[in-house]
Amino acid sequence: NVSITQDTFDQIARYNLALKSTYLMVTNGISHYYCQMDYKLGQYLFLRDLPHYGDFQL
């Protein structure tokens, strides 16, 4: 019953500053959210699903 909020995404984006991952995922076990980092614009773009392995853009 933990809510996923904008603060949650801001937190994973901060953690990712050190990792520089292209894709991020947040889940509370019921809801799942996926996003792709856009480092040029300094933002993340929400995705409907995670891309298939062969489709990853690094």
Backbone hydrogen bonds in HBPLUS format (Angstrom, degrees):
<---DONOR---> <-ACCEPTOR-->    atom                        ^
c    i                          cat <-CA-CA->   ^        H-A-AA   ^      H-
h    n   atom  resd res      DA  || num        DHA   H-A  angle D-A-AA Bond
n    s   type  num  typ     dist DA aas  dist angle  dist       angle   num
A0008-THR N   A0005-THR O   2.99 MM   3  5.13 128.2  2.27  98.6 112.0     1
A0009-PHE N   A0005-THR O   3.34 MM   4  6.85 152.8  2.42 147.9 153.3     2
A0010-ASP N   A0006-GLN O   2.90 MM   4  6.19 157.3  1.95 153.2 160.4     3
A0011-GLN N   A0007-ASP O   2.93 MM   4  6.07 148.3  2.04 141.3 149.4     4
A0012-ILE N   A0008-THR O   3.08 MM   4  6.46 159.2  2.12 150.4 154.8     5
A0013-ALA N   A0009-PHE O   2.99 MM   4  6.11 151.5  2.07 144.7 152.9     6
A0014-ARG N   A0010-ASP O   3.03 MM   4  6.27 148.1  2.14 141.4 149.4     7
A0015-TYR N   A0011-GLN O   2.97 MM   4  6.32 162.3  2.01 152.3 156.7     8
A0016-ASN N   A0012-ILE O   2.90 MM   4  6.01 145.7  2.02 139.0 148.7     9
A0017-LEU N   A0014-ARG O   3.08 MM   3  5.34 155.0  2.15 105.7 113.5    10
A0020-LYS N   A0016-ASN O   2.72 MM   4  5.45 168.7  1.73 155.9 156.9    11
A0037-MET N   A0022-THR O   2.76 MM  15  5.24 165.7  1.78 154.6 159.7    12
A0024-LEU N   A0035-CYS O   2.87 MM  11  5.32 162.4  1.90 153.6 157.1    13
A0035-CYS N   A0024-LEU O   2.95 MM  11  5.32 156.6  2.01 150.3 151.9    14
A0026-VAL N   A0033-TYR O   2.85 MM   7  5.20 159.2  1.89 149.4 155.6    15
A0033-TYR N   A0026-VAL O   2.80 MM   7  5.20 160.5  1.84 159.1 164.7    16
A0028-ASN N   A0031-SER O   3.21 MM   3  5.83 150.0  2.30 152.7 161.3    17
A0047-LEU N   A0034-TYR O   2.83 MM  13  5.31 168.0  1.85 138.0 138.3    18
A0036-GLN N   A0045-LEU O   2.81 MM   9  5.20 153.9  1.88 143.7 150.2    19
A0045-LEU N   A0036-GLN O   2.85 MM   9  5.20 165.3  1.87 147.5 150.9    20
A0038-ASP N   A0043-GLN O   2.75 MM   5  5.36 158.4  1.80 172.0 167.9    21
A0042-GLY N   A0038-ASP O   2.87 MM   4  5.85 121.8  2.21 138.8 156.0    22
A0043-GLN N   A0038-ASP O   3.13 MM   5  5.36 159.0  2.17 145.0 147.5    23
A0055-ASP N   A0052-HIS O   2.80 MM   3  5.27 150.5  1.89 119.1 129.0    24
A0056-PHE N   A0053-TYR O   3.35 MM   3  5.63 170.4  2.36 111.6 114.4    25
